[in-house]
Amino acid sequence: QLSSTTTTIQIYEHNSLALLFIIPILASILWWHESSIVLQLFLLDALILYALDLSNFRDGFVIAIWISALFLTMLSGFGNLLQVDDADASGSEMILQLLKLAVEGVFFCCVACWATLQFEW
């Protein structure tokens, strides 16, 4: 006789809404960023995270996602501040770049939170 076991798969309820928030902002950050270093590090992070996910190493994946969010924010700040390193840069340009960095940092934190919510512990 076959045993009838039912498994329930729980997923984050607002996945589609979160992706509608994440994908356009990520595309705009990677497409219009002045520094190509951010895109290169993002691709490297994506490959490392994909390898961790394939090896089913959940704890390492979550730790790596938060570390990569921190590194992407720091590198984005480095790329932004290189743009205002000119002698002709005004104070308003510096404030705009710092605001852009804050928005990117909050976004990378939101992506890390969303990825952490995907796991069942």
C-alpha positions in Angstrom: 0.0 0.0 0.0 1.3 3.5 -0.9 1.6 5.9 1.9 -0.1 9.1 1.3 2.1 11.9 2.6 1.4 15.4 1.7 4.0 18.1 1.7 3.2 21.7 1.8 5.5 24.1 0.1 5.5 27.5 1.7 6.7 30.4 -0.3 6.8 34.1 0.5 3.3 35.4 -0.3 4.4 38.7 -1.9 7.0 37.3 -4.2 5.6 38.8 -7.4 5.2 42.2 -5.8 8.8 42.1 -4.4 10.1 41.1 -7.9 8.2 44.0 -9.4 10.1 46.2 -7.0 13.5 44.6 -7.3 14.0 43.9 -11.0 13.5 47.4 -12.5 15.6 49.1 -9.8 18.4 46.5 -10.2 18.3 47.0 -14.0 18.5 50.7 -13.6 21.4 50.6 -11.1 23.4 48.2 -13.3 22.5 49.8 -16.6 23.0 53.5 -15.7 25.8 53.3 -13.2 28.8 55.3 -14.1 31.3 52.7 -13.0 31.5 49.3 -14.6 33.1 47.9 -11.4 29.7 47.6 -9.8 28.4 45.4 -12.7 31.5 43.3 -12.7 31.2 42.6 -8.9 27.5 42.0 -9.2 28.2 39.3 -11.9 30.9 37.7 -9.7 28.6 37.7 -6.7 25.8 36.2 -8.8 28.1 33.3 -9.8 29.4 32.7 -6.3 25.8 32.7 -4.9 24.7 30.4 -7.7 27.4 28.0 -6.8 26.5 28.1 -3.1 22.8 27.5 -4.0 23.7 24.6 -6.2 25.7 23.0 -3.4 22.7 23.4 -1.1 24.7 25.4 1.4 21.9 27.5 2.9 23.7 29.1 5.7 26.6 30.1 3.5 24.3 31.5 0.9 22.5 33.7 3.4 25.8 35.0 4.8 27.2 35.5 1.3 24.1 37.5 0.2 24.4 39.9 3.1 28.2 40.3 2.6 27.7 40.9 -1.1 25.0 43.5 -0.3 27.6 45.3 1.9 30.3 45.0 -0.7 28.0 46.2 -3.5 27.0 49.2 -1.4 30.7 50.1 -0.6 31.8 49.6 -4.2 28.9 51.7 -5.5 29.9 54.4 -3.1 33.4 54.2 -4.3 32.2 54.5 -7.9 29.9 57.4 -7.1 32.5 59.3 -5.2 35.0 58.9 -8.1 32.5 60.9 -10.1 32.6 63.9 -7.8 36.4 63.8 -7.3 36.8 66.5 -9.8 37.8 70.0 -8.7 34.8 71.4 -10.5 32.3 69.4 -8.5 29.8 71.5 -6.5 28.3 70.8 -3.1 24.9 69.9 -4.7 26.6 67.3 -6.9 28.1 65.7 -3.8 24.8 65.7 -2.0 23.1 64.1 -5.0 25.7 61.4 -5.2 25.4 60.6 -1.5 21.6 60.4 -1.8 22.1 58.0 -4.7 24.4 55.9 -2.6 21.9 55.8 0.2 19.1 54.7 -2.1 21.4 52.0 -3.6 22.4 50.8 -0.1 18.7 50.5 1.0 17.9 48.7 -2.2 20.7 46.1 -1.8 19.5 45.6 1.8 16.0 45.0 0.5 17.3 42.4 -1.9 19.2 40.6 0.9 16.0 40.6 3.0 14.0 39.2 0.2 16.5 36.5 -0.5 16.6 35.6 3.2 12.8 35.3 3.3 13.0 32.7 0.5 14.4 30.0 2.9 12.6 27.7 5.2 14.6 27.2 8.4 
